[in-house]
Amino acid sequence: MTTVDYTALSATIASLTEGETDTVSLMATLACEIHHADARFDWTGFYRVTEPGLLKIGPYQGGHGCLVIPFARGVCGACARTGEAQIVEDVEAFPGHIACSSSTRSELVLPVRNAAGALLGVLDIDSDRSGAFDRADAEALQAILNATFADAS
């Protein structure tokens, strides 16, 4: 299922973000590069931790996203709450799914942490295709996030 050349994507992102530590700048660059890496990615963006238990929209590519997501709700909230990747083949079957877009069929959400382990936010990728994401996508993208945000402020 994975069609992205994650090695090339990782190298491109590393080159574009070298020396950058600003979290929003990093998120904006990654949202753009990841979104355009694969046609499966219909909405690609970040939700930032802005206060305990609350995510607010950050840089993204695609249509409008939800502005605020509590940790207690949705796929993004589940990722923020548990710190674990969420690979959802059918968003309609996910308890408490928040429908920010009616076209979303599947979703991949990954935690974004700095080197100290602080949760900065989550990367949310939506697809208008069912079952669009797999473990290989999650692992490759998590490695990119870990490398990119290690020195984020």
ABEGO torsion letter per residue (X at the ends): XBABBAAAAAAAAAAAABGBABAAAAAAAAAAAAAAABAABABBBBBBBABBGBBBBBBBBEBBBBABBBAABEAAAAAAAAGBBBBBABAAABBGBBBABAABABBBBBBBBBAAGBBAEBBBBBBABBGABBAAAAAAAAAAAAAAAAABX
